[in-house]
Every structure is written in C-alpha cells, then in structure tokens.
Amino acid sequence: MRIISSTYDNRDDELVVVVVKMVHEYYRMVVKEIEDVLLEEIEKFRWWFEQDIDGENKDENKLVMVNEEGWMS
C-alpha cells in the first residue's frame, strides 16, 4: 500500500502548469471568437438601423400583411 504524500514530483507540477496554461488559452480563444461574432452582429444592426433612419418615408412605415401565397392584405 502506497501512502500519497502532499508533495508531487517536479515533473507532475510542470505538467499541471502546462495543462492549466493550455486550457486557459483555449478558453481565451473561445471567448474571443464569441466576442468577435457578437461585435459583427452589433455592427450589422447598427448599419440596418442607419439605413432605416436614412431611407424611411411615410409609406415605408406602414405594416403590410402578406399571406402564404404572397398576396398583400
């Protein structure tokens, strides 16, 4: 029976440090990717909003119902 001591080998410590650094870097990359996608979507919404403000007239503000066949009601 082997008693587990509270100290690790130096190699084990180095392995833990490397794994923690890799996981940390991976999560940073994932967060950065999510951030980039969200910023792209925000930029699209801003562009659409500016287009709506710049190009609107009174007729464009009316809602029109369209049925499945494409007929306006």
Secondary structure per residue as TSV (DSSP state, phi and psi in degrees):
chain	resnum	aa	ss	phi	psi
A	1	M	-	360.0	132.7
A	2	R	-	-106.0	132.1
A	3	I	-	-90.4	127.9
A	4	I	-	-80.3	125.1
A	5	S	-	-90.2	165.0
A	6	S	S	-81.6	-4.6
A	7	T	-	-107.1	146.7
A	8	Y	-	-106.4	164.4
A	9	D	-	-68.8	157.1
A	10	N	H	-61.4	-36.2
A	11	R	H	-64.5	-38.9
A	12	D	H	-63.9	-41.0
A	13	D	H	-61.1	-44.1
A	14	E	H	-64.0	-39.8
A	15	L	H	-63.2	-43.5
A	16	V	H	-61.2	-43.4
A	17	V	H	-62.1	-44.4
A	18	V	H	-64.2	-44.7
A	19	V	H	-63.6	-44.1
A	20	V	H	-62.5	-41.9
A	21	K	H	-64.3	-40.3
A	22	M	H	-65.6	-44.9
A	23	V	H	-64.1	-42.3
A	24	H	H	-61.0	-45.0
A	25	E	H	-65.9	-39.6
A	26	Y	H	-60.3	-46.9
A	27	Y	H	-65.4	-35.5
A	28	R	H	-61.8	-41.2
A	29	M	H	-65.3	-41.4
A	30	V	H	-64.0	-45.6
A	31	V	H	-62.8	-40.8
A	32	K	H	-63.1	-41.4
A	33	E	H	-63.3	-44.4
A	34	I	H	-62.4	-43.2
A	35	E	H	-61.0	-43.2
A	36	D	H	-62.2	-43.0
A	37	V	H	-63.7	-44.1
A	38	L	H	-63.4	-41.1
A	39	L	H	-64.6	-37.8
A	40	E	H	-62.2	-43.4
A	41	E	H	-64.7	-41.2
A	42	I	H	-61.6	-41.9
A	43	E	H	-63.8	-40.2
A	44	K	H	-62.2	-46.0
A	45	F	H	-62.5	-39.7
A	46	R	H	-62.8	-43.7
A	47	W	H	-62.5	-46.4
A	48	W	H	-61.1	-41.8
A	49	F	H	-62.1	-45.1
A	50	E	H	-63.4	-38.5
A	51	Q	H	-64.6	-41.5
A	52	D	H	-62.6	-43.7
A	53	I	H	-66.6	-44.9
A	54	D	H	-71.3	-32.4
A	55	G	H	-106.1	3.7
A	56	E	-	-79.1	144.2
A	57	N	-	-132.8	179.9
A	58	K	T	-62.8	-37.3
A	59	D	G	-66.6	-32.5
A	60	E	G	-72.2	-18.7
A	61	N	G	-79.8	-11.5
A	62	K	S	-80.2	137.2
A	63	L	-	-86.2	139.6
A	64	V	-	-125.0	130.5
A	65	M	-	-88.0	134.3
A	66	V	B	-123.1	127.9
A	67	N	-	-83.9	-177.5
A	68	E	T	-61.3	-30.7
A	69	E	T	-82.7	-5.7
A	70	G	S	94.2	8.1
A	71	W	-	-82.5	135.4
A	72	M	B	-83.1	144.6
A	73	S	-	-122.4	360.0
